Amino acid sequence: MQDGKLSIDPAFTVAPVNRRTFGSFVEHMGRCVYGGIYEPGHPTSDDDGLRGDVLELVRELGVTAVRYPGGNFVSGYKWEDGVGPVERRPSRLDPAWKTIETNAFGLNEFMLWAGKADIEPIMAVNLGTRGLTAALELLEYANHPHGTDLSDRRIEHGAKEPHNIRMWCLGNELDGPWQLGHKSADEYGRLAAETARGMRQLDGGLELVACGSSGRAMPTFGAWEATVLEHTYDVVDFVSAHAYYQLEGDDVASFLASSVNMDLFIREVIATADHVGAKLSSSKKINISFDEWNVWYLRELQQKGMPEEWSTVAPRLSEDPYTVLDAVVVGSLLITLLRNSDRVTAACQAQLVNTIGSIRAEENGPAWRQSIFHPFALTARHAQGQVLQPRVAAPTLVTSQHGEVCVLDSVATYDAAEERLVVFVVNRHPSEPVSFSSELRAFGRVELVEARMLWDEDLFAVNTMDAPDRVSPKPHSSAQVVGTALQAALPPASWSMIVMKVS
């Protein structure tokens, strides 16, 4: 067994834990909305058609914010189609996913769901096929109290109180050739700046997100961010980042090290944003909204392609059965997001239900937790207080995609008021266990409260409707505190969480 060491000290602070780190994403894609969060007639659905079993799992997952309604979908969306009497709403073609959109679920239904789920809404506006006027009208409809045509129309539609949505995304992935309304960085930057200024004239307290690159591998990456931010720096608060990872062939080692790529992505976007700030002699800092991230077997969807004929409503798209290995990678990606909490101040795992979702739900049937549900839920529940950056000394491993990487990936959180220290750690080695120790005398008296891990001899085990708990966290029996030292043996390809009381 290889040995490692984590040096953890309350002085190694990064930033406070930001609750928006634990955001998610609901897009009109596949069965995320229809048959996911919304299914009138389901045995658990309420009078508004919202599935109670899914709502219960969303609360358990610990989601704090949800981005809506897209995603690629938003670039062809007319928000007006989704408000007013349902029987009068038009059905439309959705070019993004080649489906039929009935518009039975729209802004007011989403806000009703968000209230029941106790989550903050993050709203995206269409800057693909629309622009400033539609964004201003949506903002007025959603947030103005009363006394104008649009705000009074919202009241007539049953939403008496303004929605008061504070965070808005200025379009989606407009650097991507696949996107309706795909633009150059200059074209998008000018439109985003124009839209941001207009929205701020209506409400100066909004938080606005400019589109960053759709991925680090985009040929325009870096140059896109620089140009867009030169246009928008003074009028936005965030630049977005999107990243998806998947197992390539049998390269388990590279897959387990996916967070190395995410960490590099974050540092490069920060460097670019700060460079623009320096050019503009601005003291303002642009933060990152990592508002799409997950494990997604996108190539399978791309190889299969969209249907040749327009399909019916809500087909099954990317309903990946997530494995133990996928869950360990998700846990590692969460570690990276937390470790960068000084500049990544919002994040959305994409998506919430069915389509690349942590939750699966069957029509007229049950809902259950996917394997990736567990590291997200445990991290969201236990990460509190300040993020601490452990100093890691451990063996390394050579991967084909990321070069030489440390086998241990770790972050800690410390809540002084609650006297609580939590260590999250991943063993990236695909076949070798690794033990580690951490001297915690700087925290005073240390007592082990709880230790859980995700690991299985079968890395490709999944949860199904018939076996919904096949993959779930196990007690971490080797974790112990000896004096003021934490010690644990980590199985290969495993994610662990260790909770301690300190005083």
N, C-alpha and C positions, 0 to 999 in steps of 0.2 A: 504494500500500500504506500502511495506517495504521500508526502506530508506538506502542509501549507500553514501559513500563519496570517491572521488578520489582526492588524493593529487598529483598534477602535478607541477613539477618545472624544469626549464631549466638546473639545475645542476644534475638532475637524468638521466644522459645520459647512454645509452647502447653501441651504435656504430652508425656510419653513416648507413642510409638506403642503402642496397646493391641492385642494380638493378637486379642482378641475382636471388634475392628472387622470382621474378615474372616470373620464367621459366615455360615451359610446356614440353610435351612429345609427340612425334610422333613415334609410333611403327607400324610395319606391322602386325597389329592385327585387325580382323574384318574389318570395313569400315573406319578406321582412314585415311589411305592413299587413297585406291581406292574407289571412291565415297565420299571421305571426302575432302582432300586438292587437290586431283588430279582426274579429270574426263573429259577427252577429249570429246568434243561434247556437253558439258553442255552449255546452253545459255549464261552463264557468263564467260565461260572458255576462256583463251587467247590462243595464238598460241602454247604455251607450255603445254596446257592441264590443267593448274592450275585454279581452280575455283575462279573467282573474288569476288563472294559474300562471300565465306569463308575467303578469304584474307582480305576483308574489316572488317569482324567481328574479325579476329585475331588482326588486328591493333587496333580496338576499345577495345579489351580485355586487351591490354597493355602488351602482352607477350614480354619478353626481350631476352629469350634464349630457345632453344628447343633441347632436348636430342633425339638422333636418332641412329640406327633404332630399338632399343629395349633395355631392355625388353627381355622376354624369347625368342623372335624371334632371337635375335642376336647370341645366343649360337649354332645355327645350320646354320648360314648365311655365304655364300661365297660372299664377297663384289664384287669380279670380275664379278659375274653373273649380277650385276646391272649397269655395265658401257659398253660403246661401242654402236654400232648400235642396236636399240631396236629389230629389226627383227631377230637379231642373238642371242639374250639373251635366255638362257634356262629357261624353267619352271621347278620348283622343288617342292617336297613335303616339307611342313613346319610342322615338328613334334610338335612344340610348341603349335600350335592352330589347327592342323589337317586340314589344308587348302592347296590349290595350290597357290604357289607364282609365278607369271608370270615374275617378275623382270622388268616389264615395267617402274617402278619407282625405281631409285637407287641414288647413291651418288650425281652425278652431277645434277639430277633433284631436289634433296633435297636442294642442295646449291643454285640453281637457285631460288627455292621457298623462301629460307631463305633470300636471297637478296631482293626479292620483298616484303617480310613481314618485313624487317628491324629487323631481329633477329640474335642473336649470335648462331652458331651451337655448340652443345656438342655431340661429336661422341663416340659411344661405339664400342669396338673391341671384337671379338669372342675369349674368353678364355675357352669356353666350349668344342667345337670339334676342335679348332685350337689353335694357340699360337703365339710365338715370331715372326716367319717368316712372317706370314700373317699380323700381326700388323705392322711390319716394312714396308712391301710392301704397305699397305694401307696408312701409313703415308707419304711415299715417293711419291706415286701417288697423294695424296691430296695436299701436302704442298711444295714439291720441285719445284723450278721455271721451270727449263728445263734442257736438256742436258743428261738425263738418260733415259733408256728404259721406266720406269714407268711414269716419268713426261712427257716425249714426247708423251706417249700413251694418257695421260689426254688431252694434247693439241690437238691431233688428234681427240679426242672425243668431241671437241668443247669448252673445258674449258681452254682458253689460259692462264689466270692468275691463280697462285696457290690459293687454297682455304684458306690457312693460318688458319686452325682450331687450336685453342689454348687449349681447354679443352677436355680431353679424359677420358672415363670410361673404366677401365680395367676389362671387363666382366660384368656379371649381375647375381646377386642372386645365386652364385655358392655354397652357403651353403644349398640351397634347394634341396631335393631329386627329385623334379619334373623337375629340370633343366638338360638339356642335358650337359653332362660333369660334373655333380655334383662332388664336391671334398671335402676332409677334409680341415680344416683350414691350416694345414701345406702344403698340396699339392697346394692349391690355393695360399697361401702366397709366396711360392717359385716361382711359375709361374708368379704371378703378379710382384714380385720384378725383376725377370729376364726380363720380358717384359718392365717394367718401365725403367730399366737401358739401355736396347737397344734403346728404343724410345728417351731417353735423349741423347744418343750418336748421333742421327740424329738431334735432336733439343732440346737444353738444356733449352729452355724457355717455354716448355709445362707445363700445369697444369693437374695433373693426379689424378684420383679417384680410390681408392681401394674399393672393395666390402665389405661393412659391412653386418650385418644381414638383412635378408629379412623381419624381423619383430621382435618386442620385445618379442613375445611369442615363438620364435624359441627355441628349447631346448639347442642349442649351443650359444645362445645370451650371449654376454659378453666375454666368452672364445674365440669365433670366432674372435671378434675384437682384443682381446689381442694378439692372435697368429699371425693373419694376419699382424698387425702393427709391431710386433717384426721383421717380415721379411722385411716390406716395409717402415718403418718409415722415413728413410732418402731419399727415392726416390719418395714418393707421397705427395700430398698437402691436400687431402681430404680422408675421409672415408664416404661411403654412408650410408644412412638410408632410409628405406621404411616403410610406414604405411598406411593402409586403414581402414576406419571405416564404420559401418553400423548400422542401427537401429535393435536391437534384440527384436523381438516380439513387445510389447507395452511399452518397457522401455525407454520412451522419456527422462527422467531425465538423465540417464546414457549416452545416445547418445549426448545430449546437452553438456555434460561434457567431450567429447572425447579428447579435447585438454589437459586435465590433463594427460592423457596417453602419448600424444605426448611430452609434456614438460618433463615428467619423462624419457622417452626414450632418449631425447636429453641430459639431464643431466647425464644419465648413460653412454652414449657413450663418452661424454666429459671426464668423470671421468676415464674411461678405457683408452682412448687415452693419457691423461695426466699421468696416472700411467706408461704406457709404456715409455713415454718420460722421466719420472723420472728414470726408470730403466736403460735407455740408456744414462743418464746424458746429455740429449739434451735440448737445449733452444728453439727448434722449436716447434710450436703448429700446430697440425693437426686439420683442420676445418671439418665441416660436410657438405656434399652435400646431402640434403634431396630430392633426385632426383626421388622419387615416393611417392606421397601422394594424397589422395582424399577420398571422400565418394565413396565406391564401394560395391555393393551388390554381393560380390564374392561368397557367399554360394549358391546363386541361380544358378550361372554358374556352380559351382561344383556339385550341386545336379542334374542339368540337364545333365551335362557331355558333352564331345566332341562327335561329330557325330560318329556312328559306321563305316560309310563309309567316305572316303576322300571327303570333300565337294568341291564345286567349289570355285572360287576366291571371296575373301572378303565377307564372310557371315556376317549376323548380330550377333555380339557378345557383350553382356553387354551394350546394348543401353538403359541404365537406364533412365527413365523419372524422373528427379530430382525435389524434392518437396521444398516447403518453408522451411521445417525443415532441409533438406539437405543443403540448402543455408546458413542457420544460422550457422550450424556446420562448413561449409567451411570458413565462415567469422571468426569463432573462431580459426580455425587451422591457418589461416593467421596471426591472432593476436599473436599466439604462435611463429610462425616462425620469425615475426618481433621482438618480445621480446627477442629472442635469436640471434639477428643479430651479436653479437660479435663473435659467433662461427659457426652459420649456415649461411654460406656466399654464398650458392647456393641452389636452390630448384626448383623442377619441378613438377607441378601438372599433374597427369596422368589421362586421356590423353587429347588431344586437341579437336578432332572432333569425333562425333558418339560414339565410344567405350569409355565408362566412360568419356564422353567429355562435356566440357562447351558449345560446339557448336554442333547443330544437322544439318544434311544436307540430303536431299532426292535426289535420282537419278533423274536427269532431272527436279528437283523441287526446292523448296526454301531452304534456310538455316535460322536458327533462334537461339536465345539465350536461353540456359537452365537457370533455376533459379540460379544455382551456378555461372553463368557468372557474375552476378551483383556484389557480394561482391569482387570478384577478380578484376574486371575492376575498380571499385571505389577505392579500396585500391592501386592498381598499379598506378592509376592516381594521387592520392592525397598524398600518403606517400612519403615525401621528407625531405631531411636534416638529422637531427639526430633522432634516436629512443630514446624515453623517457620511463622510467619505472614508471607508476603511482603506488603510494602506495594506495591499495584498502582496505577500511573498509566497510564491507557489511555483511548482513546475510548469513548464510550457509544453505546448503541443503544436505541431506544424500542420496547418490545414491547406488544402489546395486553393481555396478561395480567399482566405484572409491572412495567409502567411502564418507566422508564429504567434500564438495567443496563449494567454495565461489560462490554466485549466479552471481556476476559480473566478467567478464573477459575483460580486457582492455589493450590497449597500446596507446601511443601517438607519433606523430612525430612533430618535430619543425625545421622549416627552417628559421633561423635568417635573412638571406639575403633577403628572400622573405616576411619576417614578417608574417609567416603563421604557425598556430598551428592546428593540426588535432587530434581529439580524436576518436578512434574506441572502441566500447564497445558492449558486448553481455550480455543480461539477460538470464542466463541459466535456470531460473525457468520455468518449463513447464506450470504453470497455474497462477502464481501470478505476477502482475506488480511490478517493483522496480523503485523508483525515486533515483536520485543521484544529488549531488552538488559538485562543484570543485572550490575552490578559486584560481584565476589565477593572483593575483596581481604581482607576480614575473615577469610576462611577460609585465607589463605596461598596456597600454590601450587595451581593448579587444572588438572586434566587431564581431558579428555573420555574417558569409558569406553564409553558406549553411549547411543544416541538412537533412540527408536522412536516411531512415530505411527500412529494410526488415522485414515484419511482415504481417500476414494475419490470419483472424479468422479460416480459413481452413489451418492447417499446412501441409496438403497433396496436396494442389493445385500445378499444374504443368503447364509448357508451352508446347503447342503442335503446330503442323503445322497449325491447324485451329485457334488456340488462342495463338499466339506466345508471347503476352505481358500480359498474365493472371497474371504472377508473375513478378513484377518489383519494383524497389525502390519507396517508397512513401516519400512525404515531412514529416519531423519530426516536427510537429506543436508545440509540447510541449517544444522543446529545445529553451532556451533563455539565454541571458546574462544580468544579473542585476548587474550594476556596473562593478566589475571585477570577478563576480562569474558566472560560467556556471551551469545551472540547466536543468534537463530533466527528464521526466517520461518515463520509458522503458516498453513497453508491454511485456507480457510473451513470451518466446521463440523468441527473436528478436535480430537482428544485427543493429547497428546504427553507422553512421559516422557523425561527427560534425566538420565543418571547420570554423576556426576563423582567423581574421586578428588581429595581436598584434603589438604594437609599444611602 
